[in-house]
Amino acid sequence: MATSMAHPAFPKRSSKNLCTLSLLSLLLLFLFCLFLFTRSAFDSNLSFYRSLLLSPSRSTSNGDDNADGSTTLDDEFREGRDRDTGVPLSPKSDHDGKPNLNSSESLVDVDVKIDGVKENPSKSNSESKLGIVDSAIMKKLRNCDIYKGKWVKDEEYPLYKPGSCPYVDEAFDCQSNGRPDSDYLKWRWKADGCDLPRFNATDFLERLRGKKLMLVGDSMNRNQFESLLCLLREALPDKSKMYEIHGYKITKGRGYYVFKFEDYNCTVDFVRSHFLVREGIRINPQGNSNPTLSMDRIDKTASRWLRADILVFNTGHWWTHGKTSRGKNYYKEGEYVYPRFDSVEAYRRAIRTWATWIKQNINQEKLVFYRGYSSAHFRGGDWDSGGSCNGETKPVTKGAILESYPQKMRILEEAIDEVSVPIVLLNVTGLTNYRKDGHPSVYGKNGTDRGKVSSRRQDCSHWCLPGVPDAWNELIYTTLVSRRQF
């Protein structure tokens, strides 16, 4: 009887144990799968999922995967991967191949355009169309001397219409001032060793989002500042969302402007500083006041420089004339005013003072440009002694000026090397050597009767807008494109 009673109990215990083991097995399998899938969730190329869902024989033929099962660059960007294989370059062009500067589309929907040639790695309209350039192209761009090249005719230029931009002051508005020729507007700078990205104002503003770009220097930097405002303005569907925050109109008499781009929460500023070091006044023994220049003290506007994320400096033309070139009872170090001092040596000391200030005050997260000396093209005298450049309608094609390189540029390079300052030298000297046709000349002043415009003092230093300074800003854009932090 005991044996017969034991048999019914055994199957019950066995069934219970098997059920427990089954549950434990299922739990372990679930945890194992959960672990694998959770781990794979951090793998942005999704190779685990792809290997589960797509065998080689079932691979799709729409270009999403390579024949060997590897992931394309487009896949990596669709998954938000940040790699050295590519970077966004420029927003989508319109159907005729011309850069769409007025586009307000998101930069997620863009094509690449290098020197007019579109490079779109997209596979279909349903896929992400983020334009990228692979590492080989980007490496070439980073290692390229973008300042060595030539000017080429381009019928898509200028990038904004003459007379269309309210931020070009009278002195640079050559077409509105009656200049009869317009071929000088049709030239684009092309580097010899690489293809430069076409300027795209929308992309530029996206890179500036939440930041402050500031140009600091003399009227040549104001020339560039006005150019940049006009270029960026082309990206705005609603032009009223760009304005000077104080309501100031640009004139040569005012030395500080802050232009707000409301949709991008960024500003583009100009701060006037003729020498980058401090101008002052001394009282001589006769009780008269004389101007001085402290070579060892940074300019008093430097507190504003600290607010910027991107800085573009220049100085140069003010060192070549007047009291600055004479150097008599003008240059100062400490409290001592030199009775006479060489202007070249004064420039060297001033640039060292500026470079040292940059090293001590600007961190690596900021980007600093120094825009090099821009060439003047006076014939028969200087700016104040009958020099002229009227009648020039084409760039220089040969001659000693193309190889000229000012001593000031060599001094600047030495100063940067000595203090190891992380500065991008925007070396526009060579490319401006060509452009004898780009100056206002007698067309720096408006007047219906051309006889009222004096030809005795022609402007062969500054540049018409649109014109040569647009190329300087295109080179800044190229630099931003090739750097990962912007």
Sequence and secondary structure as in RCSB ss.txt:
>XXXX:A:sequence
MATSMAHPAFPKRSSKNLCTLSLLSLLLLFLFCLFLFTRSAFDSNLSFYRSLLLSPSRSTSNGDDNADGSTTLDD
EFREGRDRDTGVPLSPKSDHDGKPNLNSSESLVDVDVKIDGVKENPSKSNSESKLGIVDSAIMKKLRNCDIYKGK
WVKDEEYPLYKPGSCPYVDEAFDCQSNGRPDSDYLKWRWKADGCDLPRFNATDFLERLRGKKLMLVGDSMNRNQF
ESLLCLLREALPDKSKMYEIHGYKITKGRGYYVFKFEDYNCTVDFVRSHFLVREGIRINPQGNSNPTLSMDRIDK
TASRWLRADILVFNTGHWWTHGKTSRGKNYYKEGEYVYPRFDSVEAYRRAIRTWATWIKQNINQEKLVFYRGYSS
AHFRGGDWDSGGSCNGETKPVTKGAILESYPQKMRILEEAIDEVSVPIVLLNVTGLTNYRKDGHPSVYGKNGTDR
GKVSSRRQDCSHWCLPGVPDAWNELIYTTLVSRRQF
>XXXX:A:secstr
 HHHHHHHHHHHHHHHHHHHHHHHHHHHHHHHHHHHHHHHHT TT HHHHHHH  GGG  SSSSB TTS B HHH
HHHTT   TTEEE      TTSS  TT    TTB  EEETTEEE     TTS B  EEEHHHHHHHHHS TTSEE
EEE TT  SS TT  TTS GGG TTTTT    GGGSEEEEESSS  B   HHHHHHHHTT EEEEEESHHHHHHH
HHHHHHHHTT SSGGGEEETT     TT  EEEEEEGGGTEEEEEEE SSSEEEEEEE TTS EEEEEEEEEE T
THHHHTT SEEEE   GGGGSHHHHH BS EEETTEE SB  HHHHHHHHHHHHHHHHHHH  TTSEEEEE    
   BSS TTTT B TT  S   SSGGGG   HHHHHHHHHHHHHT  EEEE  HHHHHT TTSS BT SS  SSG
GGS SSS B SS  SSSHHHHHHHHHHHHHHH TT 
